Amino acid sequence: MDAKEQGFTVIEMLVTVIVASIFAFMFYQLFLSSTRLNDGARRDAVASEIAYSNLKKYPTAASVGGTANCASPAATTPLISNTTSYPDLGDVTETVTGSWPFACTSPDIVKVESQVSYKGGVKRVSYANYLN
């Protein structure tokens, strides 16, 4: 009986299954990690859009209202301050302020800053614009 047996041994099959399981586990971990990163990027994009849309509500310095105060140029005027619940972000605090950083030299220039905080204030997105 000199015939060779054909097929795989049990040990070869076991090694193949173990190696395949390791690769499957690595790809699963990679998938979970990329999903978490994508969710975070999506939430940041939604918060960014909210902040930017709040900023666009004030196209000119006249739309801000208020006047420059040369004695206190760092003073800010609250324009929007509220907390809203969004489906993607949960509770979001939106704050828009106006200030006159060059009150003594250029009283017609207004800085409008829009800030959106979410995840209990841990994450924050803000935009600012100078209006004339």
Contacts in CASP RR format, 6 or more apart in sequence:
PFRMAT RR
TARGET T0000
AUTHOR 0000-0000-0000
METHOD contacts of the structure
MODEL  1
MDAKEQGFTVIEMLVTVIVASIFAFMFYQLFLSSTRLNDGARRDAVASEI
AYSNLKKYPTAASVGGTANCASPAATTPLISNTTSYPDLGDVTETVTGSW
PFACTSPDIVKVESQVSYKGGVKRVSYANYLN
8 16 0 8 1.000
42 88 0 8 1.000
43 88 0 8 1.000
43 89 0 8 1.000
43 118 0 8 1.000
43 123 0 8 1.000
44 123 0 8 1.000
44 125 0 8 1.000
46 86 0 8 1.000
46 88 0 8 1.000
46 89 0 8 1.000
47 89 0 8 1.000
47 92 0 8 1.000
47 116 0 8 1.000
47 118 0 8 1.000
47 123 0 8 1.000
47 125 0 8 1.000
48 116 0 8 1.000
48 125 0 8 1.000
48 127 0 8 1.000
50 86 0 8 1.000
50 92 0 8 1.000
50 94 0 8 1.000
50 116 0 8 1.000
50 125 0 8 1.000
51 94 0 8 1.000
51 114 0 8 1.000
51 115 0 8 1.000
51 116 0 8 1.000
51 125 0 8 1.000
51 126 0 8 1.000
51 127 0 8 1.000
52 114 0 8 1.000
52 127 0 8 1.000
54 80 0 8 1.000
54 94 0 8 1.000
54 96 0 8 1.000
54 114 0 8 1.000
54 116 0 8 1.000
55 96 0 8 1.000
55 112 0 8 1.000
55 114 0 8 1.000
55 127 0 8 1.000
55 128 0 8 1.000
55 129 0 8 1.000
57 63 0 8 1.000
57 80 0 8 1.000
57 96 0 8 1.000
58 64 0 8 1.000
58 79 0 8 1.000
58 96 0 8 1.000
58 112 0 8 1.000
58 129 0 8 1.000
58 131 0 8 1.000
59 131 0 8 1.000
60 131 0 8 1.000
60 132 0 8 1.000
61 108 0 8 1.000
61 109 0 8 1.000
61 110 0 8 1.000
61 131 0 8 1.000
61 132 0 8 1.000
63 131 0 8 1.000
64 77 0 8 1.000
64 79 0 8 1.000
64 98 0 8 1.000
64 110 0 8 1.000
64 112 0 8 1.000
64 131 0 8 1.000
65 77 0 8 1.000
66 77 0 8 1.000
67 100 0 8 1.000
67 107 0 8 1.000
68 100 0 8 1.000
68 103 0 8 1.000
68 107 0 8 1.000
68 108 0 8 1.000
69 75 0 8 1.000
69 100 0 8 1.000
69 103 0 8 1.000
70 103 0 8 1.000
70 104 0 8 1.000
70 107 0 8 1.000
72 103 0 8 1.000
73 99 0 8 1.000
73 100 0 8 1.000
73 101 0 8 1.000
73 102 0 8 1.000
73 103 0 8 1.000
73 104 0 8 1.000
74 99 0 8 1.000
74 101 0 8 1.000
75 99 0 8 1.000
75 100 0 8 1.000
76 97 0 8 1.000
76 98 0 8 1.000
76 99 0 8 1.000
77 97 0 8 1.000
77 98 0 8 1.000
77 99 0 8 1.000
78 95 0 8 1.000
78 96 0 8 1.000
78 97 0 8 1.000
78 98 0 8 1.000
79 96 0 8 1.000
79 97 0 8 1.000
79 98 0 8 1.000
79 112 0 8 1.000
80 94 0 8 1.000
80 95 0 8 1.000
80 96 0 8 1.000
80 114 0 8 1.000
81 94 0 8 1.000
81 95 0 8 1.000
81 96 0 8 1.000
82 93 0 8 1.000
82 94 0 8 1.000
83 91 0 8 1.000
83 92 0 8 1.000
83 93 0 8 1.000
83 94 0 8 1.000
84 91 0 8 1.000
84 92 0 8 1.000
84 94 0 8 1.000
85 91 0 8 1.000
85 92 0 8 1.000
86 92 0 8 1.000
86 118 0 8 1.000
89 118 0 8 1.000
89 119 0 8 1.000
90 118 0 8 1.000
91 118 0 8 1.000
91 120 0 8 1.000
92 116 0 8 1.000
92 117 0 8 1.000
92 118 0 8 1.000
93 116 0 8 1.000
93 117 0 8 1.000
93 118 0 8 1.000
93 121 0 8 1.000
94 114 0 8 1.000
94 115 0 8 1.000
94 116 0 8 1.000
95 114 0 8 1.000
95 115 0 8 1.000
95 116 0 8 1.000
95 117 0 8 1.000
96 112 0 8 1.000
96 113 0 8 1.000
96 114 0 8 1.000
96 115 0 8 1.000
97 112 0 8 1.000
97 113 0 8 1.000
97 115 0 8 1.000
98 110 0 8 1.000
98 111 0 8 1.000
98 112 0 8 1.000
98 113 0 8 1.000
99 110 0 8 1.000
99 111 0 8 1.000
99 113 0 8 1.000
100 107 0 8 1.000
100 109 0 8 1.000
100 110 0 8 1.000
100 111 0 8 1.000
101 109 0 8 1.000
101 111 0 8 1.000
102 109 0 8 1.000
108 132 0 8 1.000
109 130 0 8 1.000
109 131 0 8 1.000
109 132 0 8 1.000
110 130 0 8 1.000
110 131 0 8 1.000
110 132 0 8 1.000
111 128 0 8 1.000
111 129 0 8 1.000
111 130 0 8 1.000
111 131 0 8 1.000
112 128 0 8 1.000
112 129 0 8 1.000
112 130 0 8 1.000
112 131 0 8 1.000
113 126 0 8 1.000
113 127 0 8 1.000
113 128 0 8 1.000
113 129 0 8 1.000
114 126 0 8 1.000
114 127 0 8 1.000
114 128 0 8 1.000
115 124 0 8 1.000
115 125 0 8 1.000
115 126 0 8 1.000
116 124 0 8 1.000
116 125 0 8 1.000
116 126 0 8 1.000
117 123 0 8 1.000
117 124 0 8 1.000
118 124 0 8 1.000
END
